[in-house]
């Protein structure tokens, strides 16, 4: 196991116990979440060694690598994802930058394929061997391992996207520095992550599915993303909601909490979470649009 001795955002050294969560996707192991006493950033601590984390992704239940439609929750996820793919491309088009796109953590490649259909010049990075094979098989798109990032020249891309990926990245500050290096001066970095300040997170506590320990190493709030971006010469210029996430995460959370698929209860929680977020801005997940300062 690896133990953080410094906060990944502010480098503080004093942590408080925040929660203990179980890995409900496969191992059933429990992992602690710490909170920095200085900046209140929350992160899983300790975490498996980087060389050992791969085993925690080896499950048919881990949908971004398996692309499974098995089970009602995964079936609904697939249907919603098809809709949100177009919304993601629409976001790129609305920002009006160029067509050079890098998607980091592209999973099984659905977003890359949709962007490719809209004439974006695409590059993909994905650490999972099985996911990379699926991208090649399903879309005839070749994506690369993470070390391929080093081969790109400075200011290569108009867009860099990380859809629910940053929370998985081992070397957080190194990755943010790399994003700053690779994005053009007028380009946009788009990062989507869960928000542990949302109503559904507060309701489900240790059963909130988006904690997803140990795969999720960090548990962000809007304040955390803004601080992290600022540390690397970047600035959040828009914060956008991912409204469907509250329903999907609540369905999983109900299952983790009760052992049953309580769809009505999950739907009502997701609806309440979104309604509360209309007032306070704290959706279950956010999209952050980031530029160089």
BELDAPE-V649948 format. One record per pair of residues at least 6 apart in sequence whose C-alpha atoms are under 8 Angstrom apart, sorted by the first residue. I is the first residue (numbers start at 1). J is the second residue. D is the distance in whole Angstrom. If there is no record, write none. Layout:
# BELDAPE-V649948
i->[I/I]
j->[J/J]
d->[D/D]
This chain:
# BELDAPE-V649948
i->[1/1/1/1/2/2/2/2/2/3/3/3/4/4/5/6/6/6/7/7/7/8/8/9/9/9/9/10/10/12/12/12/12/13/14/14/14/15/15/15/15/16/16/16/16/17/17/17/17/18/18/18/18/18/19/19/19/19/19/20/20/20/20/20/21/21/21/21/21/21/21/21/22/22/22/22/22/22/22/23/23/23/23/23/23/24/24/25/25/25/25/26/26/26/27/31/31/31/31/31/31/32/32/32/33/33/33/33/34/34/34/34/35/35/35/36/41/41/41/41/42/42/42/43/43/43/44/44/44/44/44/44/45/47/47/48/50/53/53/56/56/57/57/59/60/60/61/63/64/64/65/65/65/65/65/66/66/67/68/68/69/69/73/73/73/77/80/85/85/85/86/89/89/89/92/97/97/97/97/97/98/98/98/99/99/99/99/99/100/100/100/100/100/100/100/101/101/101/101/101/101/101/101/101/102/102/102/102/102/102/102/102/103/103/103/103/103/103/103/103/104/104/104/104/104/104/104/104/105/105/105/105/105/105/105/106/106/106/106/106/106/107/107/107/107/107/108/108/108/108/109/109/109/109/110/112/112/112/113/113/115/116/123/124/124/124/125/125/125/125/125/125/126/126/126/126/126/127/127/127/128/132/132/132/135/135/135/136/136/152/153/154/154/154/154/155/155/155/155/155/156/156/156/157/157/157/157/158/158/158/158/158/159/159/159/159/159/160/160/160/160/160/161/161/161/162/162/162/163/163/163/163/164/164/164/164/165/165/165/166/166/166/166/167/167/167/167/167/167/167/168/168/168/168/169/169/170/176/176/177/179/180/180/180/180/183/185/185/186/186/187/188/188/188/189/189/189/190/190/190/190/191/191/191/191/192/192/192/192/193/193/193/193/194/194/194/194/194/194/194/195/195/195/195/195/195/195/195/195/195/196/196/196/196/196/196/197/197/197/198/198/198/198/198/199/199/199/199/199/199/199/200/200/200/200/200/200/200/201/201/201/204/204/207/207/207/207/208/208/208/208/209/209/209/209/209/210/211/222/225/226/226/229/229/229/233/233/234/234/234/234/235/235/235/235/236/236/236/236/237/237/237/237/238/238/238/239/239/239/239/240/240/240/241/241/241/241/241/242/242/242/242/242/243/243/243/243/245/245/246/246/246/246/246/246/246/246/247/247/247/247/247/248/250/250/250/250/251/251/251/251/251/252/253/254/254/254/254/254/255/255/273/273/274/274/276/277]
j->[46/47/48/49/45/46/47/48/49/45/46/47/45/46/13/12/13/14/13/36/41/172/173/41/224/227/228/38/39/36/37/38/39/36/36/37/38/34/35/36/37/34/35/36/37/32/33/34/35/32/33/34/35/42/32/33/34/205/206/30/31/32/33/206/30/31/32/33/206/207/211/213/28/29/30/31/206/207/213/29/30/31/212/213/214/212/256/59/61/62/212/56/59/61/56/44/45/46/47/213/214/44/45/46/42/43/44/45/42/43/44/45/41/42/43/42/219/220/221/224/218/219/220/217/218/219/213/214/216/217/218/219/217/214/217/214/170/214/215/214/215/65/215/66/66/68/68/74/107/108/107/108/128/130/131/108/131/108/74/75/75/78/248/251/252/248/244/110/111/114/114/114/115/118/159/158/159/186/187/188/158/159/187/119/120/121/158/159/120/121/122/156/157/158/159/120/121/122/123/157/158/159/160/161/122/123/124/125/157/159/160/161/112/122/123/124/125/160/161/162/124/125/126/160/161/162/163/165/124/125/126/127/162/163/165/112/124/125/126/162/163/126/128/131/132/135/131/132/134/135/131/134/135/139/135/122/123/124/139/141/122/122/143/142/143/144/143/144/145/146/148/149/132/143/144/145/146/144/145/146/145/142/143/144/141/142/143/142/143/182/182/181/182/183/184/181/182/183/184/185/182/183/184/182/183/184/187/183/184/186/187/188/183/187/188/189/190/179/183/188/189/190/189/190/191/190/191/192/190/191/192/193/191/192/193/194/191/192/193/172/191/192/193/193/215/216/217/218/219/220/215/216/217/218/175/217/217/229/232/232/189/232/233/234/292/189/291/292/291/292/291/289/290/291/289/290/291/287/288/289/290/287/288/289/290/285/286/287/288/220/285/286/287/210/219/220/221/284/285/286/201/219/220/221/222/282/283/284/285/286/202/211/219/220/221/284/221/282/284/273/277/282/283/284/272/273/276/277/282/283/284/208/246/250/269/270/273/284/208/210/284/253/257/253/254/256/257/249/250/252/253/249/250/252/253/256/249/219/286/236/235/236/235/236/290/292/293/290/291/292/293/290/291/292/293/288/289/290/291/288/289/290/291/288/289/290/286/287/288/289/286/287/288/283/284/285/286/287/283/284/285/286/287/274/283/284/285/284/285/269/270/271/273/274/283/284/285/266/267/269/270/271/270/266/267/269/270/261/262/263/266/267/261/266/260/261/262/265/266/261/262/283/284/283/284/282/283]
d->[6/5/4/5/8/5/5/6/6/6/4/7/6/7/6/5/5/8/6/6/8/7/7/7/8/7/6/8/7/7/8/6/8/8/6/6/7/6/5/5/5/6/5/6/6/7/7/5/6/8/5/5/6/8/6/5/7/8/6/7/6/4/6/6/5/5/6/8/5/7/8/7/6/6/4/6/8/8/7/5/6/8/6/5/7/8/7/7/6/7/8/7/6/8/7/7/7/7/8/7/7/6/6/7/7/5/4/6/6/6/6/6/5/4/7/6/8/7/8/6/6/5/7/6/4/6/7/7/7/5/6/8/8/6/7/7/7/8/7/7/7/8/7/8/6/7/8/7/5/7/6/6/7/7/5/8/7/7/7/8/5/7/7/7/8/7/8/8/6/7/7/7/6/8/8/6/8/7/6/8/5/8/8/7/5/6/6/8/6/5/6/7/5/5/6/6/6/5/6/6/6/5/6/8/6/5/6/8/7/6/5/6/7/8/6/5/6/6/5/6/6/5/6/7/6/5/8/7/7/6/5/7/6/7/6/7/6/6/6/8/8/6/8/6/7/8/5/7/6/5/8/8/5/8/8/7/8/7/7/8/7/6/7/8/5/6/6/5/6/6/8/8/6/7/6/5/7/8/5/6/8/7/6/8/6/7/7/6/8/7/7/5/5/7/8/6/4/5/4/7/5/6/6/6/5/6/7/6/6/7/4/6/7/6/5/6/7/7/7/7/5/6/6/5/6/6/5/6/8/6/5/7/7/5/5/7/8/7/7/8/7/8/7/7/8/5/6/5/7/8/6/5/6/7/8/7/7/7/7/6/7/7/7/7/7/7/8/6/7/8/7/6/6/5/6/5/6/7/6/5/6/6/5/7/8/7/6/4/6/7/6/6/7/6/7/7/8/6/4/6/8/7/6/5/7/7/7/5/5/7/7/8/6/6/6/7/6/6/8/7/7/5/5/5/8/5/7/8/7/8/7/7/7/7/7/7/6/7/6/8/7/7/8/6/8/6/6/7/8/8/5/6/7/6/5/8/6/7/8/8/7/6/6/7/8/6/6/7/6/4/5/5/5/6/6/6/6/4/7/8/6/6/7/6/5/7/6/6/5/6/6/5/6/6/8/6/5/6/7/7/5/6/7/7/7/7/7/6/6/8/5/8/7/7/7/5/7/6/6/7/4/7/8/5/7/7/6/7/7/6/5/7/8/8/7/7/6/8/6/5/7/7/7/6/8/8/5]
